[in-house]
């Protein structure tokens, strides 16, 4: 239908899958809203920490 390439890599797909699982647990697993928010923040923080460059040590 639409032949537009999306710049989504495997890490982005894993992040999206994680958020879908968290949303599913919130809706079907009787999680509260604060568990959803905290878990989403932790997953987002881990994702962005994994994409950071390592700082070279000064010697």
Steps between C-alpha positions, in 0.01 A plus 500: 500500500748764618857435397674738738806363680494579870833559674426240769777270612493189714550699823199716416291191430600350838409828672160503331441138593588575863251785513230281345566231762488759779175638361356149479597430861338825606174425321469124544725437801334751732806720536435845640584821314808571714646156424453576130669840532794377708562198276478713185748750642744225595479335157544838327796587721665165426443551127654846493786396727580220257528744210741736679865512394757384749722778630870429457699533818751780531848378582 
